């Protein structure tokens, strides 16, 4: 870090300018560090939610499979699936509620088969949203999926916080510029003009 500060001193000889540039650089690094820590924590929490949801969805899908294969009865399957509805999206909850009210065994079975397909789609969606460094390579050979996985796991943790730090910094500079412009306004007309621009 000292080499970096010495380099800035050599490039910018004016002490006041050096101080301003140093403060801006330190502010940018601090902002990036905080935003990256928040981003990584958010990703970690999201991954924990995905894992929990996948676990619950898979258990529900197994119960449906057991019913379809006649390994359990309808009411036991419905009871066990009901515990998983806490994490289901509204669409699945509505489908499950209609299925639960079904009295005809043939319709129950057909409904369970249809419900299982919807659960499998939801599991596939959750799996595609999951970012796991151990499961980033796609064996299907799809180049776009491989690129997307690489971006999510390797580039996004650095690029997204950097982009947010840049936007925050630009916003801060604009706010400071407008505040200084308001303070230095010499007439009420100029003050009003700057205020309307803000």
N, CA, C and O of each residue as an XYZ file, in Angstrom:
792
protein
N       0.827     -1.199      0.000
C       0.000      0.000      0.000
C       0.868      1.258      0.000
O       0.510      2.259     -0.622
N       2.025      1.211      0.706
C       2.909      2.384      0.749
C       3.467      2.712     -0.634
O       3.608      3.881     -0.993
N       3.786      1.665     -1.412
C       4.268      1.898     -2.772
C       3.213      2.613     -3.594
O       3.511      3.499     -4.396
N       1.979      2.209     -3.375
C       0.867      2.809     -4.107
C       0.714      4.290     -3.746
O       0.520      5.135     -4.620
N       0.802      4.592     -2.441
C       0.683      5.984     -1.997
C       1.866      6.815     -2.489
O       1.692      7.975     -2.860
N       3.073      6.232     -2.496
C       4.247      6.937     -3.019
C       4.095      7.222     -4.513
O       4.490      8.281     -4.999
N       3.516      6.259     -5.229
C       3.270      6.454     -6.655
C       2.321      7.633     -6.877
O       2.553      8.468     -7.751
N       1.242      7.696     -6.071
C       0.288      8.810     -6.207
C       0.980     10.140     -5.904
O       0.738     11.136     -6.585
N       1.853     10.155     -4.871
C       2.583     11.391     -4.537
C       3.452     11.832     -5.703
O       3.556     13.026     -5.987
N       4.074     10.875     -6.377
C       4.929     11.203     -7.520
C       4.130     11.735     -8.698
O       4.584     12.638     -9.401
N       2.952     11.187     -8.918
C       2.124     11.612    -10.046
C       1.435     12.937     -9.746
O       1.327     13.797    -10.620
N       0.968     13.103     -8.506
C       0.235     14.311     -8.122
C       1.058     15.063     -7.074
O       1.008     14.730     -5.890
N       1.809     16.068     -7.503
C       2.690     16.767     -6.564
C       1.948     17.661     -5.567
O       2.438     17.861     -4.456
N       0.809     18.192     -5.921
C       0.069     19.099     -5.056
C      -0.484     18.327     -3.858
O      -1.186     17.331     -4.033
N      -0.169     18.787     -2.630
C      -0.581     18.065     -1.423
C      -2.093     18.006     -1.256
O      -2.618     16.976     -0.831
N      -2.805     19.077     -1.577
C      -4.268     19.101     -1.460
C      -4.915     18.124     -2.419
O      -5.834     17.393     -2.049
N      -4.432     18.112     -3.657
C      -4.962     17.184     -4.656
C      -4.622     15.751     -4.264
O      -5.443     14.846     -4.411
N      -3.406     15.555     -3.763
C      -2.981     14.226     -3.316
C      -3.915     13.713     -2.223
O      -4.309     12.547     -2.233
N      -4.265     14.582     -1.288
C      -5.148     14.195     -0.190
C      -6.530     13.806     -0.713
O      -7.098     12.798     -0.293
N      -7.066     14.608     -1.631
C      -8.391     14.321     -2.190
C      -8.374     12.989     -2.945
O      -9.271     12.164     -2.766
N      -7.363     12.777     -3.784
C      -7.266     11.531     -4.553
C      -7.107     10.330     -3.620
O      -7.715      9.283     -3.843
N      -6.287     10.485     -2.573
C      -6.097      9.402     -1.612
C      -7.410      9.063     -0.903
O      -7.752      7.890     -0.750
N      -8.137     10.083     -0.475
C      -9.426      9.856      0.203
C     -10.403      9.153     -0.740
O     -11.115      8.236     -0.329
N     -10.437      9.579     -1.994
C     -11.349      8.962     -2.975
C     -10.987      7.493     -3.190
O     -11.867      6.635     -3.235
N      -9.696      7.206     -3.322
C      -9.264      5.822     -3.558
C      -9.565      4.949     -2.342
O     -10.048      3.826     -2.488
N      -9.284      5.454     -1.156
C      -9.577      4.692      0.068
C     -11.083      4.463      0.195
O     -11.524      3.378      0.574
N     -11.862      5.492     -0.124
C     -13.320      5.369     -0.073
C     -13.809      4.303     -1.057
O     -14.673      3.492     -0.723
N     -13.253      4.310     -2.264
C     -13.638      3.313     -3.262
C     -13.294      1.895     -2.805
O     -14.113      0.984     -2.923
N     -12.086      1.713     -2.287
C     -11.685      0.386     -1.802
C     -12.577     -0.073     -0.647
O     -13.002     -1.228     -0.606
N     -12.856      0.835      0.287
C     -13.707      0.494      1.421
C     -15.116      0.130      0.947
O     -15.698     -0.856      1.400
N     -15.659      0.943      0.025
C     -16.999      0.689     -0.496
C     -17.051     -0.667     -1.199
O     -17.986     -1.442     -0.994
N     -16.046     -0.950     -2.029
C     -15.991     -2.224     -2.737
C     -15.922     -3.388     -1.751
O     -16.624     -4.387     -1.912
N     -15.075     -3.257     -0.729
C     -14.908     -4.315      0.257
C     -16.227     -4.594      0.975
O     -16.609     -5.751      1.148
N     -16.926     -3.531      1.395
C     -18.208     -3.705      2.094
C     -19.272     -4.301      1.177
O     -20.007     -5.203      1.580
N     -19.357     -3.801     -0.050
C     -20.348     -4.311     -0.987
C     -20.072     -5.775     -1.341
O     -21.003     -6.569     -1.485
N     -18.812     -6.122     -1.478
C     -18.455     -7.514     -1.797
C     -18.793     -8.428     -0.625
O     -19.298     -9.532     -0.829
N     -18.519     -7.978      0.603
C     -18.856     -8.790      1.785
C     -20.373     -8.999      1.866
O     -20.835    -10.107      2.136
N     -21.142     -7.932      1.633
C     -22.602     -8.055      1.646
C     -23.094     -8.971      0.537
O     -24.000     -9.777      0.749
N     -22.496     -8.850     -0.651
C     -22.888     -9.676     -1.786
C     -22.620    -11.156     -1.490
O     -23.476    -12.007     -1.728
N     -21.430    -11.452     -0.971
C     -21.077    -12.841     -0.670
C     -21.971    -13.418      0.431
O     -22.352    -14.587      0.374
N     -22.303    -12.602      1.428
C     -23.197    -13.059      2.497
C     -24.597    -13.330      1.950
O     -25.243    -14.309      2.325
N     -25.057    -12.446      1.057
C     -26.366    -12.631      0.430
C     -26.404    -13.898     -0.411
O     -27.375    -14.654     -0.369
N     -25.337    -14.127     -1.177
C     -25.248    -15.345     -1.996
C     -25.243    -16.582     -1.104
O     -25.891    -17.581     -1.416
N     -24.515    -16.513      0.002
C     -24.450    -17.656      0.926
C     -25.837    -17.968      1.490
O     -26.237    -19.131      1.544
N     -26.572    -16.931      1.910
C     -27.915    -17.140      2.449
C     -28.856    -17.689      1.381
O     -29.666    -18.575      1.653
N     -28.744    -17.157      0.163
C     -29.574    -17.660     -0.938
C     -29.290    -19.129     -1.207
O     -30.214    -19.908     -1.444
N     -28.017    -19.512     -1.173
C     -27.653    -20.905     -1.431
C     -28.188    -21.822     -0.340
O     -28.609    -22.946     -0.616
N     -28.171    -21.343      0.899
C     -28.725    -22.149      1.989
C     -30.226    -22.333      1.799
O     -30.759    -23.414      2.045
N     -30.911    -21.264      1.357
C     -32.349    -21.367      1.084
C     -32.617    -22.334     -0.066
O     -33.535    -23.151      0.002
N     -31.802    -22.235     -1.134
C     -31.961    -23.147     -2.267
C     -31.778    -24.600     -1.823
O     -32.556    -25.474     -2.206
N     -30.748    -24.852     -1.016
C     -30.489    -26.215     -0.571
C     -31.635    -26.753      0.272
O     -32.042    -27.903      0.113
N     -32.159    -25.913      1.177
C     -33.280    -26.326      2.019
C     -34.516    -26.584      1.158
O     -35.211    -27.583      1.345
N     -34.786    -25.682      0.218
C     -35.948    -25.848     -0.663
C     -35.798    -27.106     -1.512
O     -36.761    -27.855     -1.677
N     -34.604    -27.348     -2.053
C     -34.383    -28.556     -2.854
C     -34.605    -29.818     -2.025
O     -35.184    -30.792     -2.505
N     -34.147    -29.790     -0.798
C     -34.329    -30.942      0.082
C     -35.821    -31.211      0.326
O     -36.271    -32.354      0.249
N     -36.574    -30.158      0.619
C     -38.001    -30.310      0.898
C     -38.773    -30.705     -0.354
O     -39.652    -31.565     -0.298
N     -38.447    -30.074     -1.494
C     -39.119    -30.416     -2.750
C     -38.848    -31.864     -3.137
O     -39.744    -32.562     -3.612
N     -37.620    -32.313     -2.934
C     -37.265    -33.689     -3.284
C     -38.025    -34.681     -2.406
O     -38.501    -35.708     -2.890
N     -38.137    -34.368     -1.108
C     -38.900    -35.241     -0.212
C     -40.362    -35.303     -0.643
O     -40.970    -36.373     -0.626
N     -40.931    -34.153     -1.031
C     -42.323    -34.127     -1.500
C     -42.468    -34.938     -2.784
O     -43.440    -35.673     -2.957
N     -41.497    -34.799     -3.678
C     -41.548    -35.528     -4.945
C     -41.453    -37.041     -4.703
O     -42.095    -37.820     -5.408
N     -40.667    -37.453     -3.724
C     -40.555    -38.871     -3.379
C     -41.888    -39.398     -2.841
O     -42.288    -40.519     -3.155
N     -42.576    -38.585     -2.027
C     -43.882    -39.002     -1.517
C     -44.889    -39.178     -2.647
O     -45.677    -40.124     -2.645
N     -44.859    -38.262     -3.612
C     -45.748    -38.388     -4.771
C     -45.395    -39.657     -5.539
O     -46.281    -40.404     -5.954
N     -44.107    -39.897     -5.726
C     -43.650    -41.096     -6.441
C     -44.123    -42.366     -5.726
O     -44.572    -43.312     -6.373
N     -44.023    -42.387     -4.388
C     -44.476    -43.548     -3.622
C     -45.972    -43.795     -3.847
O     -46.410    -44.936     -3.991
N     -46.746    -42.702     -3.875
C     -48.186    -42.867     -4.097
C     -48.454    -43.402     -5.510
O     -49.255    -44.318     -5.694
N     -47.774    -42.818     -6.504
C     -47.983    -43.249     -7.894
C     -47.603    -44.720     -8.063
O     -48.241    -45.433     -8.836
N     -46.583    -45.178     -7.357
C     -46.138    -46.571     -7.431
C     -46.901    -47.480     -6.455
O     -46.573    -48.655     -6.293
N     -47.930    -46.902     -5.808
C     -48.794    -47.631     -4.860
C     -48.013    -48.185     -3.658
O     -48.304    -49.277     -3.171
N     -47.030    -47.427     -3.192
C     -46.256    -47.817     -2.011
C     -46.807    -47.163     -0.746
O     -46.436    -47.544      0.365
N     -47.682    -46.190     -0.912
C     -48.323    -45.511      0.213
C     -49.723    -45.098     -0.214
O     -50.038    -45.074     -1.403
N     -50.555    -44.775      0.762
C     -51.906    -44.358      0.379
C     -51.975    -42.842      0.209
O     -51.061    -42.112      0.591
N     -53.072    -42.396     -0.368
C     -53.239    -40.991     -0.750
C     -53.126    -40.068      0.454
O     -52.472    -39.028      0.371
N     -53.754    -40.430      1.575
C     -53.812    -39.525      2.722
C     -52.457    -39.392      3.419
O     -52.125    -38.318      3.920
N     -51.681    -40.457      3.455
C     -50.321    -40.361      4.013
C     -49.453    -39.455      3.138
O     -48.703    -38.622      3.647
N     -49.560    -39.627      1.822
C     -48.776    -38.795      0.897
C     -49.167    -37.333      1.035
O     -48.306    -36.454      1.079
N     -50.489    -37.069      1.104
C     -50.964    -35.684      1.231
C     -50.488    -35.068      2.537
O     -50.108    -33.898      2.577
N     -50.510    -35.858      3.604
C     -50.067    -35.348      4.908
C     -48.592    -34.953      4.872
O     -48.220    -33.898      5.385
N     -47.755    -35.791      4.271
C     -46.317    -35.495      4.220
C     -46.006    -34.345      3.261
O     -45.116    -33.537      3.526
N     -46.740    -34.273      2.150
C     -46.523    -33.171      1.196
C     -46.984    -31.847      1.789
O     -46.401    -30.802      1.502
N     -48.036    -31.885      2.623
C     -48.566    -30.652      3.232
C     -47.508    -29.903      4.023
O     -47.520    -28.673      4.074
N     -46.592    -30.640      4.640
C     -45.522    -30.001      5.424
C     -44.563    -29.215      4.535
O     -43.908    -28.280      4.996
N     -44.483    -29.594      3.268
C     -43.562    -28.926      2.337
C     -44.182    -27.698      1.675
O     -43.471    -26.916      1.043
N     -45.500    -27.518      1.811
C     -46.160    -26.416      1.095
C     -45.720    -25.039      1.577
O     -45.981    -24.034      0.915
N     -45.060    -24.991      2.717
C     -44.562    -23.702      3.226
C     -43.634    -23.038      2.207
O     -43.640    -21.816      2.062
N     -42.838    -23.844      1.505
C     -41.874    -23.307      0.539
C     -42.381    -23.321     -0.896
O     -41.704    -22.811     -1.789
N     -43.550    -23.891     -1.138
C     -44.075    -23.955     -2.504
C     -44.482    -22.573     -2.984
O     -44.969    -21.766     -2.192
N     -44.292    -22.284     -4.274
C     -44.860    -21.048     -4.824
C     -46.388    -21.180     -4.882
O     -46.924    -22.285     -4.803
N     -47.078    -20.048     -5.021
C     -48.548    -20.037     -5.004
C     -49.146    -21.008     -6.011
O     -50.137    -21.677     -5.717
N     -48.560    -21.088     -7.174
C     -49.074    -21.972     -8.232
C     -49.115    -23.415     -7.750
O     -50.117    -24.103     -7.944
N     -48.039    -23.881     -7.126
C     -47.995    -25.256     -6.628
C     -48.939    -25.469     -5.451
O     -49.547    -26.532     -5.324
N     -49.065    -24.463     -4.592
C     -49.976    -24.572     -3.445
C     -51.408    -24.712     -3.937
O     -52.162    -25.547     -3.437
N     -51.788    -23.889     -4.926
C     -53.147    -23.977     -5.474
C     -53.394    -25.340     -6.112
O     -54.454    -25.933     -5.912
N     -52.429    -25.839     -6.876
C     -52.554    -27.162     -7.498
C     -52.688    -28.239     -6.431
O     -53.510    -29.147     -6.558
N     -51.883    -28.140     -5.385
C     -51.926    -29.130     -4.304
C     -53.252    -29.067     -3.560
O     -53.817    -30.104     -3.213
N     -53.757    -27.853     -3.311
C     -55.037    -27.722     -2.611
C     -56.179    -28.350     -3.411
O     -57.056    -28.997     -2.839
N     -56.168    -28.162     -4.730
C     -57.195    -28.803     -5.568
C     -57.043    -30.325     -5.520
O     -58.033    -31.052     -5.447
N     -55.814    -30.792     -5.562
C     -55.536    -32.225     -5.528
C     -55.990    -32.839     -4.205
O     -56.525    -33.947     -4.180
N     -55.780    -32.130     -3.137
C     -56.119    -32.631     -1.801
C     -57.628    -32.832     -1.631
O     -58.070    -33.716     -0.898
N     -58.406    -32.000     -2.319
C     -59.866    -32.079     -2.214
C     -60.463    -33.170     -3.100
O     -61.666    -33.421     -3.028
N     -59.661    -33.816     -3.923
C     -60.151    -34.820     -4.874
C     -60.606    -36.086     -4.141
O     -59.901    -36.578     -3.260
N     -61.786    -36.615     -4.504
C     -62.329    -37.820     -3.858
C     -62.156    -39.076     -4.719
O     -61.991    -40.177     -4.193
N     -62.194    -38.905     -6.017
C     -62.118    -40.036     -6.941
C     -60.675    -40.538     -7.029
O     -59.757    -39.753     -7.266
N     -60.477    -41.847     -6.836
C     -59.120    -42.412     -6.830
C     -58.407    -42.260     -8.177
O     -57.198    -42.029     -8.218
N     -59.147    -42.387     -9.263
C     -58.533    -42.246    -10.587
C     -58.057    -40.808    -10.783
O     -56.964    -40.569    -11.297
N     -58.897    -39.846    -10.363
C     -58.512    -38.434    -10.468
C     -57.374    -38.094     -9.505
O     -56.525    -37.258     -9.813
N     -57.359    -38.745     -8.339
C     -56.268    -38.533     -7.388
C     -54.942    -38.963     -8.008
O     -53.945    -38.246     -7.930
N     -54.946    -40.131     -8.616
C     -53.724    -40.652     -9.228
C     -53.266    -39.770    -10.377
O     -52.083    -39.440    -10.473
N     -54.211    -39.377    -11.267
C     -53.867    -38.503    -12.397
C     -53.360    -37.148    -11.888
O     -52.412    -36.587    -12.436
N     -53.998    -36.636    -10.844
C     -53.568    -35.362    -10.260
C     -52.176    -35.449     -9.665
O     -51.378    -34.521     -9.794
N     -51.886    -36.577     -9.006
C     -50.559    -36.763     -8.416
C     -49.482    -36.861     -9.498
O     -48.383    -36.332     -9.332
N     -49.795    -37.529    -10.590
C     -48.825    -37.628    -11.691
C     -48.540    -36.245    -12.257
O     -47.387    -35.896    -12.511
N     -49.595    -35.458    -12.453
C     -49.440    -34.093    -12.969
C     -48.672    -33.223    -11.962
O     -47.801    -32.439    -12.341
N     -49.007    -33.374    -10.685
C     -48.346    -32.602     -9.631
C     -46.857    -32.955     -9.565
O     -46.018    -32.083     -9.335
N     -46.538    -34.222     -9.765
C     -45.134    -34.646     -9.747
C     -44.339    -33.966    -10.858
O     -43.196    -33.559    -10.650
N     -44.946    -33.843    -12.040
C     -44.271    -33.162    -13.150
C     -43.988    -31.704    -12.802
O     -42.910    -31.191    -13.104
N     -44.947    -31.039    -12.172
C     -44.741    -29.641    -11.765
C     -43.639    -29.534    -10.715
O     -42.820    -28.616    -10.754
N     -43.627    -30.490     -9.768
C     -42.562    -30.500     -8.758
C     -41.191    -30.691     -9.407
O     -40.222    -30.035     -9.025
N     -41.114    -31.584    -10.383
C     -39.841    -31.820    -11.063
C     -39.371    -30.578    -11.806
O     -38.175    -30.289    -11.836
N     -40.311    -29.833    -12.411
C     -39.938    -28.568    -13.072
C     -39.383    -27.581    -12.053
O     -38.383    -26.910    -12.308
N     -40.033    -27.499    -10.905
C     -39.589    -26.575     -9.857
C     -38.216    -26.975     -9.330
O     -37.375    -26.114     -9.073
N     -37.985    -28.268     -9.167
C     -36.676    -28.759     -8.709
C     -35.604    -28.421     -9.740
O     -34.508    -27.996     -9.377
N     -35.912    -28.608    -11.023
C     -34.950    -28.273    -12.086
C     -34.636    -26.782    -12.079
O     -33.484    -26.386    -12.252
N     -35.672    -25.950    -11.879
C     -35.451    -24.501    -11.830
C     -34.547    -24.133    -10.653
O     -33.595    -23.369    -10.816
N     -34.844    -24.677     -9.463
C     -34.022    -24.382     -8.288
C     -32.589    -24.843     -8.495
O     -31.648    -24.161     -8.090
N     -32.423    -25.995     -9.125
C     -31.076    -26.514     -9.368
C     -30.311    -25.599    -10.330
O     -29.105    -25.399    -10.179
N     -31.026    -25.043    -11.325
C     -30.350    -24.150    -12.275
C     -29.952    -22.831    -11.625
O     -28.988    -22.196    -12.052
N     -30.690    -22.413    -10.592
C     -30.367    -21.164     -9.902
C     -29.280    -21.338     -8.854
O     -28.690    -20.360     -8.396
N     -29.020    -22.567     -8.479
C     -28.025    -22.844     -7.451
C     -26.621    -22.619     -7.999
O     -26.278    -23.081     -9.087
N     -25.818    -21.898     -7.219
C     -24.415    -21.686     -7.595
C     -23.570    -22.495     -6.625
O     -23.434    -22.148     -5.451
N     -23.011    -23.573     -7.138
C     -22.190    -24.439     -6.314
C     -20.881    -24.676     -7.060
O     -20.898    -25.262     -8.142
N     -19.743    -24.238     -6.511
C     -18.475    -24.394     -7.225
C     -18.139    -25.846     -7.534
O     -17.378    -26.116     -8.463
N     -18.693    -26.784     -6.773
C     -18.414    -28.194     -7.035
C     -19.258    -28.729     -8.194
O     -18.947    -29.771     -8.770
N     -20.328    -28.006     -8.526
C     -21.238    -28.481     -9.572
C     -21.349    -27.432    -10.680
O     -22.439    -27.232    -11.215
N     -20.270    -26.766    -11.034
C     -20.365    -25.717    -12.051
C     -20.177    -26.242    -13.456
O     -20.691    -25.640    -14.399
N     -19.458    -27.344    -13.637
C     -19.259    -27.833    -14.999
C     -20.476    -28.633    -15.422
O     -20.959    -29.493    -14.686
N     -20.954    -28.343    -16.595
C     -22.148    -28.995    -17.099
C     -21.751    -30.110    -18.044
O     -21.038    -29.883    -19.022
N     -22.213    -31.320    -17.749
C     -21.823    -32.465    -18.560
C     -22.584    -32.542    -19.873
O     -22.260    -33.363    -20.731
N     -23.606    -31.684    -20.040
C     -24.377    -31.728    -21.281
C     -23.584    -31.146    -22.449
O     -23.925    -31.390    -23.607
N     -22.545    -30.391    -22.164
C     -21.734    -29.802    -23.224
C     -22.309    -28.505    -23.765
O     -21.798    -27.975    -24.751
N     -23.363    -27.979    -23.143
C     -23.969    -26.728    -23.586
C     -23.046    -25.572    -23.206
O     -22.804    -25.324    -22.025
N     -22.537    -24.875    -24.205
C     -21.566    -23.801    -23.987
C     -22.164    -22.660    -23.165
O     -21.496    -22.112    -22.288
N     -23.426    -22.297    -23.447
C     -24.051    -21.182    -22.729
C     -24.221    -21.494    -21.245
O     -24.027    -20.618    -20.403
N     -24.579    -22.731    -20.921
C     -24.739    -23.130    -19.516
C     -23.384    -23.086    -18.815
O     -23.294    -22.655    -17.665
N     -22.337    -23.527    -19.497
C     -20.991    -23.507    -18.922
C     -20.524    -22.065    -18.684
O     -19.941    -21.759    -17.644
N     -20.783    -21.192    -19.652
C     -20.403    -19.782    -19.497
C     -21.185    -19.143    -18.357
O     -20.621    -18.406    -17.549
N     -22.491    -19.428    -18.290
C     -23.318    -18.863    -17.224
C     -22.841    -19.340    -15.854
O     -22.765    -18.549    -14.913
N     -22.521    -20.626    -15.739
C     -22.017    -21.177    -14.476
C     -20.687    -20.535    -14.094
O     -20.460    -20.210    -12.929
N     -19.814    -20.355    -15.075
C     -18.523    -19.723    -14.820
C     -18.723    -18.282    -14.344
O     -18.076    -17.843    -13.393
N     -19.619    -17.551    -15.007
C     -19.881    -16.162    -14.613
C     -20.441    -16.097    -13.191
O     -19.991    -15.285    -12.382
N     -21.428    -16.957    -12.884
C     -22.056    -16.923    -11.559
C     -21.067    -17.255    -10.451
O     -21.098    -16.639     -9.385
N     -20.187    -18.227    -10.695
C     -19.320    -18.679     -9.615
C     -17.987    -17.947     -9.532
O     -17.431    -17.811     -8.443
N     -17.464    -17.473    -10.658
C     -16.119    -16.896    -10.646
C     -16.087    -15.377    -10.864
O     -15.350    -14.673    -10.173
N     -16.864    -14.875    -11.801
C     -16.776    -13.455    -12.165
C     -17.723    -12.581    -11.344
O     -17.342    -11.497    -10.900
N     -18.949    -13.048    -11.143
C     -19.961    -12.242    -10.452
C     -19.531    -11.776     -9.056
O     -19.793    -10.623     -8.712
N     -18.881    -12.618     -8.230
C     -18.491    -12.144     -6.901
C     -17.520    -10.951     -6.924
O     -17.404    -10.237     -5.927
N     -16.828    -10.731     -8.039
C     -15.936     -9.579     -8.147
C     -16.577     -8.442     -8.950
O     -16.485     -7.274     -8.572
N     -17.224     -8.799    -10.060
C     -17.732     -7.783    -10.984
C     -18.953     -7.048    -10.450
O     -19.032     -5.826    -10.579
N     -19.901     -7.754     -9.857
C     -21.137     -7.105     -9.399
C     -20.863     -6.113     -8.273
O     -21.351     -4.986     -8.347
N     -20.097     -6.476     -7.222
C     -19.784     -5.456     -6.208
C     -18.975     -4.278     -6.768
O     -19.162     -3.141     -6.335
N     -18.082     -4.543     -7.722
C     -17.310     -3.467     -8.343
C     -18.234     -2.508     -9.089
O     -18.069     -1.292     -8.997
N     -19.197     -3.045     -9.821
C     -20.174     -2.225    -10.546
C     -21.005     -1.398     -9.568
O     -21.243     -0.214     -9.808
N     -21.449     -2.010     -8.467
C     -22.238     -1.272     -7.467
C     -21.398     -0.195     -6.781
O     -21.890      0.901     -6.510
N     -20.130     -0.507     -6.501
C     -19.250      0.505     -5.898
C     -19.067      1.681     -6.852
O     -19.074      2.835     -6.423
N     -18.904      1.398     -8.137
C     -18.764      2.449     -9.151
C     -20.015      3.327     -9.194
O     -19.919      4.554     -9.204
N     -21.192      2.687     -9.217
C     -22.443      3.460     -9.252
C     -22.612      4.310     -7.994
O     -23.013      5.471     -8.077
N     -22.308      3.736     -6.832
C     -22.403      4.496     -5.582
C     -21.442      5.674     -5.573
O     -21.780      6.765     -5.114
N     -20.247      5.440     -6.081
C     -19.255      6.517     -6.128
C     -19.715      7.646     -7.044
O     -19.610      8.819     -6.684
N     -20.224      7.298     -8.226
C     -20.726      8.316     -9.158
C     -21.873      9.090     -8.524
O     -21.945     10.313     -8.645
N     -22.773      8.373     -7.845
C     -23.896      9.031     -7.173
C     -23.394      9.977     -6.085
O     -23.901     11.089     -5.939
N     -22.403      9.534     -5.328
C     -21.826     10.379     -4.277
C     -21.198     11.638     -4.873
O     -21.392     12.733     -4.344
N     -20.453     11.495     -5.960
C     -19.827     12.641     -6.626
C     -20.896     13.621     -7.112
O     -20.752     14.832     -6.944
N     -21.969     13.098     -7.715
C     -23.048     13.965     -8.196
C     -23.722     14.714     -7.059
O     -24.004     15.907     -7.175
N     -23.980     14.015     -5.959
C     -24.604     14.665     -4.800
C     -23.696     15.759     -4.257
O     -24.160     16.862     -3.969
N     -22.409     15.467     -4.113
C     -21.462     16.481     -3.629
C     -21.390     17.673     -4.580
O     -21.340     18.824     -4.146
N     -21.385     17.385     -5.873
C     -21.330     18.453     -6.870
C     -22.556     19.374     -6.751
O     -22.423     20.597     -6.777
N     -23.739     18.780     -6.622
C     -24.951     19.592     -6.511
C     -25.008     20.346     -5.186
O     -25.489     21.479     -5.147
N     -24.531     19.747     -4.113
C     -24.503     20.451     -2.825
C     -23.556     21.649     -2.904
O     -23.891     22.747     -2.458
N     -22.370     21.428     -3.477
C     -21.421     22.542     -3.627
C     -21.976     23.624     -4.553
O     -21.754     24.815     -4.334
N     -22.699     23.196     -5.589
C     -23.310     24.169     -6.495
C     -24.377     24.983     -5.783
O     -24.491     26.187     -6.012
N     -25.159     24.343     -4.922
C     -26.180     25.066     -4.158
C     -25.545     26.051     -3.191
O     -26.022     27.176     -3.035
N     -24.471     25.626     -2.543
C     -23.801     26.497     -1.582
C     -23.194     27.719     -2.279
O     -23.227     28.832     -1.754
N     -22.638     27.485     -3.475
C     -21.965     28.586     -4.172
C     -22.907     29.416     -5.053
O     -22.455     30.335     -5.735
N     -24.201     29.107     -5.048
C     -25.146     29.869     -5.878
C     -25.198     31.312     -5.389
O     -25.369     31.575     -4.199
N     -25.046     32.241     -6.330
C     -24.976     33.664     -5.947
C     -26.347     34.339     -5.940
O     -26.544     35.297     -5.192
N     -27.286     33.878     -6.737
C     -28.622     34.492     -6.795
C     -29.686     33.438     -6.524
O     -29.456     32.232     -6.623
N     -30.864     33.955     -6.177
C     -31.974     33.036     -5.927
C     -32.388     32.300     -7.203
O     -32.798     31.140     -7.165
N     -32.271     33.001     -8.326
C     -32.620     32.374     -9.599
C     -31.681     31.185     -9.866
O     -32.137     30.107    -10.248
N     -30.385     31.384     -9.666
C     -29.411     30.296     -9.866
C     -29.656     29.165     -8.860
O     -29.564     27.988     -9.209
N     -29.969     29.527     -7.615
C     -30.261     28.550     -6.580
C     -31.475     27.702     -7.001
O     -31.446     26.477     -6.888
N     -32.531     28.357     -7.482
C     -33.740     27.666     -7.918
C     -33.434     26.768     -9.126
O     -33.931     25.644     -9.204
N     -32.629     27.255    -10.053
C     -32.264     26.495    -11.255
C     -31.515     25.218    -10.859
O     -31.831     24.147    -11.378
N     -30.535     25.300     -9.955
C     -29.765     24.134     -9.509
C     -30.666     23.169     -8.770
O     -30.573     21.954     -8.943
N     -31.555     23.733     -7.927
C     -32.472     22.890     -7.142
C     -33.405     22.098     -8.047
O     -33.677     20.927     -7.781
N     -33.905     22.731     -9.126
C     -34.794     22.001    -10.056
C     -34.024     20.925    -10.825
O     -34.592     19.879    -11.138
N     -32.752     21.156    -11.134
C     -31.947     20.133    -11.807
C     -31.778     18.918    -10.881
O     -31.873     17.772    -11.321
N     -31.526     19.188     -9.599
C     -31.388     18.092     -8.634
C     -32.679     17.282     -8.574
O     -32.765     16.313     -7.820
